[in-house]
Amino acid sequence: LRTGVTCVYAFGFALMTPQLFINYKMKSVAHLPLRVMLYRSINTFIDDLFAFIIRMPIMHRISCFRDDLVFVIYMYQRWIYPVDSNRPSEGGGRAPDDAAPAKARTA
């Protein structure tokens, strides 16, 4: 059982790191919307709160603080890399502002 739990924690960490690599390679955080960042920050805060309040195994506490490490790196990347506004939104958000006047002229 302990080996299975350790594997789950390790794969959870492995699933969080691809976004860090994408941000690093593209030198941009355009594909990490503010809404997703807000969700991750709330999730990280709640995990930390419960890790301090509730008695739980040490491995689970370590996994909560591992999420904090990844979140701090996300925040650092958000601070250091610019948001490329010329890139179309991968999340299906609205188009850039310069596309709206062109649409109005054709109508």
C-alpha positions as CSV (number, residue, x, y, z in Angstrom):
1,L,0.0,0.0,0.0
2,R,2.8,2.4,0.9
3,T,4.5,1.8,-2.5
4,G,1.2,2.6,-4.3
5,V,0.7,5.8,-2.4
6,T,4.3,6.9,-3.1
7,C,3.8,6.2,-6.8
8,V,0.6,8.3,-6.8
9,Y,2.4,11.2,-5.1
10,A,5.3,10.9,-7.6
11,F,3.0,10.9,-10.6
12,G,1.1,13.8,-9.2
13,F,4.4,15.8,-9.2
14,A,5.2,14.6,-12.7
15,L,1.8,15.8,-14.0
16,M,2.5,19.3,-12.6
17,T,5.8,19.9,-14.2
18,P,5.1,20.0,-18.0
19,Q,3.6,23.5,-17.7
20,L,6.9,24.7,-16.1
21,F,8.8,23.2,-19.0
22,I,6.5,24.7,-21.6
23,N,6.8,28.2,-20.0
24,Y,10.6,27.9,-20.0
25,K,10.9,26.7,-23.6
26,M,8.5,29.4,-25.0
27,K,9.7,32.1,-22.6
28,S,6.1,33.2,-22.3
29,V,3.1,32.5,-20.0
30,A,0.4,33.1,-22.5
31,H,-0.9,29.6,-22.2
32,L,-1.3,29.9,-18.4
33,P,-4.4,32.1,-18.0
34,L,-4.9,34.2,-14.9
35,R,-8.1,32.2,-14.1
36,V,-6.1,29.0,-13.9
37,M,-3.4,30.7,-11.8
38,L,-6.1,31.9,-9.4
39,Y,-7.5,28.4,-9.1
40,R,-4.0,26.9,-8.4
41,S,-3.3,29.5,-5.8
42,I,-6.6,28.8,-3.9
43,N,-5.9,25.1,-4.2
44,T,-2.4,25.5,-2.9
45,F,-3.6,27.6,0.1
46,I,-6.3,25.1,1.0
47,D,-3.9,22.2,0.8
48,D,-1.4,24.0,3.1
49,L,-4.1,24.9,5.6
50,F,-5.2,21.3,5.9
51,A,-1.6,20.0,6.0
52,F,-1.1,22.1,9.1
53,I,-4.4,21.5,10.8
54,I,-5.2,17.9,10.2
55,R,-3.1,15.0,11.3
56,M,-1.9,13.1,8.2
57,P,1.0,10.9,7.1
58,I,4.3,12.6,6.5
59,M,4.3,11.7,2.7
60,H,1.0,13.6,2.2
61,R,2.4,16.6,4.0
62,I,5.5,16.5,1.8
63,S,3.3,16.3,-1.3
64,C,1.4,19.4,-0.2
65,F,4.6,21.4,0.1
66,R,5.9,20.0,-3.2
67,D,2.8,21.7,-4.8
68,D,4.0,24.9,-3.1
69,L,7.4,24.6,-4.7
70,V,5.8,24.2,-8.2
71,F,3.4,27.1,-7.5
72,V,6.3,29.4,-6.5
73,I,8.1,28.5,-9.7
74,Y,4.9,29.3,-11.6
75,M,4.7,32.7,-9.9
76,Y,8.3,33.4,-10.7
77,Q,7.7,32.5,-14.4
78,R,4.7,34.7,-14.4
79,W,6.8,37.6,-13.1
80,I,9.9,37.1,-15.4
81,Y,8.3,36.0,-18.7
82,P,6.0,38.5,-20.6
83,V,2.6,37.5,-21.8
84,D,2.8,37.4,-25.6
85,S,-0.3,39.3,-26.6
86,N,0.3,38.5,-30.3
87,R,-0.2,34.8,-29.8
88,P,-3.8,33.6,-30.2
89,S,-5.4,32.3,-27.1
90,E,-5.1,28.5,-26.7
91,G,-7.8,28.4,-24.1
92,G,-10.5,29.6,-26.4
93,G,-10.6,33.1,-24.9
94,R,-11.6,36.2,-26.8
95,A,-9.6,37.5,-29.7
96,P,-7.1,40.3,-29.4
97,D,-8.5,43.8,-29.3
98,D,-7.0,44.7,-32.8
99,A,-9.3,42.1,-34.4
100,A,-12.5,43.7,-33.2
101,P,-12.3,46.9,-35.3
102,A,-11.7,44.9,-38.5
103,K,-14.8,42.9,-37.9
104,A,-16.8,46.0,-37.3
105,R,-15.6,47.5,-40.6
106,T,-16.7,44.5,-42.7
107,A,-20.3,44.5,-41.3
